[in-house]
Amino acid sequence: MKKIYLSVLALAIGANVYAQKSDGTVKSLVNAEKAFAQKAVKDGVNAAFTAFAAPDAIVFRPNPINAKKFYATAVDTKNLTWEPNYARLSKSRDWGFTSGTYVAGADKKTYGHYLSVWRGKDGEWQFVIDLGAEAMKPIKGKEPKNTFVEPTGTHSPKFATSKDLKAATEIISNTEKTLNTMLKTHGIQAFSGFINPDARLMFPGTDVIIGKDDILAFNNRVIDKINLKTTQADKALGGDFAYTYGIATIDYKANLRESFNYVFIWERQADANWNIIAQIFTVAER
């Protein structure tokens, strides 16, 4: 009997190592991501992404593709170190996002940042979007560690109709359309009216850039023009966070043009306007 009990206990402990339970806290979201990283090392990246992906999850390899479809046939590896250092959670308690750093590969390592959007369903966290931005070298920036912010209060509408949800999402799409229009008429400075003071930018080849002033300085130094083409937008039921993703065409000041996949995280402000709190870009397939 004792042996049976120990065997059951061992199985339970093994299951808990990779638990991705959603209990309505940002701590549980961070734990889910850490469990993902553990599973990638133990069972391989394909198994980790497959286990933690929502059925409709999107990854960018380099262009958007269903995560489960991609990792069903992708070349597998266990050489992935993945560490979250920033996480926010909606007041609906079932929608959040994380960002952090990764190191991939064995003999030839690659380094970068990632941004993931997560959805709580049936008591578990599943990621719905994941995008990485490769860096040129190991990341040794000044980004603070373990900035995991619990939401204040709880809000989730109980009787929202599909029409209500569509209208709420259209607000985000229209906000990004307004931004894109202003980028055409006012240039890169248009971002100044759409970026949070504490926003962060993850751009290929750089350390994470934190703070509106530093982001605007980077934009002014590097980018001449940018055009956004939104593919999809979605909004948390809590009404406080949303995401968009699409294609950004960037004209550099060095007289070059490049296309990027991007994901923006938007946060609702006290005045009901929406600002970007996180941005990530990765080079799109040419």
Stockholm file with secondary structure:
# STOCKHOLM 1.0

chainA/1-286         MKKIYLSVLALAIGANVYAQKSDGTVKSLVNAEKAFAQKAVKDGVNAAFTAFAAPDAIVFRPNPINAKKFYATAVDTKNLTWEPNYARLSKSRDWGFTSGTYVAGADKKTYGHYLSVWRGKDGEWQFVIDLGAEAMKPIKGKEPKNTFVEPTGTHSPKFATSKDLKAATEIISNTEKTLNTMLKTHGIQAFSGFINPDARLMFPGTDVIIGKDDILAFNNRVIDKINLKTTQADKALGGDFAYTYGIATIDYKANLRESFNYVFIWERQADANWNIIAQIFTVAER
#=GR chainA/1-286 SS CHHHHHHHHHHHHHHHHTCCBCCSSHHHHHHHHHHHHHHHHHHCHHHHHHHHEEEEEEEESSSEEEHHHHHTTSCCCSCEEEEEEEEEECTTSSEEEEEEEEEECSSSCEEEEEEEEEEEETTEEEEEEEEEEEESSCCCCCCCSCEEECCSSCCCCSSCCHHHHHHHHHHHHHHHHHHHHHHHHHGGGGGGGTEEEEEEEECTTSCCEESHHHHHHHHHHHEEEEEEEEEEEEECTTSSEEEEEEEEEEEETTSCEEEEEEEEEEEECTTSCEEEEEEEEEECCC
#=GC SS_cons         CHHHHHHHHHHHHHHHHTCCBCCSSHHHHHHHHHHHHHHHHHHCHHHHHHHHEEEEEEEESSSEEEHHHHHTTSCCCSCEEEEEEEEEECTTSSEEEEEEEEEECSSSCEEEEEEEEEEEETTEEEEEEEEEEEESSCCCCCCCSCEEECCSSCCCCSSCCHHHHHHHHHHHHHHHHHHHHHHHHHGGGGGGGTEEEEEEEECTTSCCEESHHHHHHHHHHHEEEEEEEEEEEEECTTSSEEEEEEEEEEEETTSCEEEEEEEEEEEECTTSCEEEEEEEEEECCC
//
